[in-house]
């Protein structure tokens, strides 16, 4: 259930225009989170990578609860993608600052997926909600 809740929170941070149109005071909340957005993205990127590793290490779930395993893997892939988008500045500064080739490739990847951030955020909210429901249906 925690995986779904965290994915929903990350997705909400990734879709600010959607929030701004729905809530009048959302702009104030987003401005408070904005300075920490890169770090939040970095943490969620690693959280998603850990979730993918967990899914791969628990391939046995496919025989017991295949829908949960697929949901878990999909949610963590979305978490990695959104975390990378939000935390790309911090990732570049901390890990890729000395390697210009890797930094250029990361920037290129970021530019390719940046236009899809809003749509991916909406998908993240839906998958996060489904992860919460699925965690009750197929508790592994």
Phi, psi and omega in degrees: 000324181297327179297318180292319179296315180294324178295320177297316179298316178298318181295323178297321178294327183281345183240064184294326182295326177295317179293319183297328181283339184264324184236131181291328182267007181293330181298319178297317180296318180293325177294329177289326183277335187307316179296337182260000186302318180297316179292321177298316178299318179298314180298315181290330176298312178292324177300318178293320177299317177298321178295320177296316177299317178299317179297317180294320180291339181248046178300340177298338177298336180299328179278332183268312184216076184297324180294319178296317182297315179295318178298315180299314180295314180298316179299321180285328174295317177296320179298319178296315182296312179293319178299320178295317180297315182286327185258013185299324179296315179291320178299315179298317183292318185277318191251332188246007185299325184270346182249100185294325181294313179295322179295318179295319179294321178295319178295320178296316178297318180299318180293329179289320186264349182302318179296342181266005185300315181297313179296318179294326176296319178294317176298322178298320178296316180294313181294322177298317177296319178294324178299321179294313179297314183294330179294332176280325182285319183233069178291114182257000000 
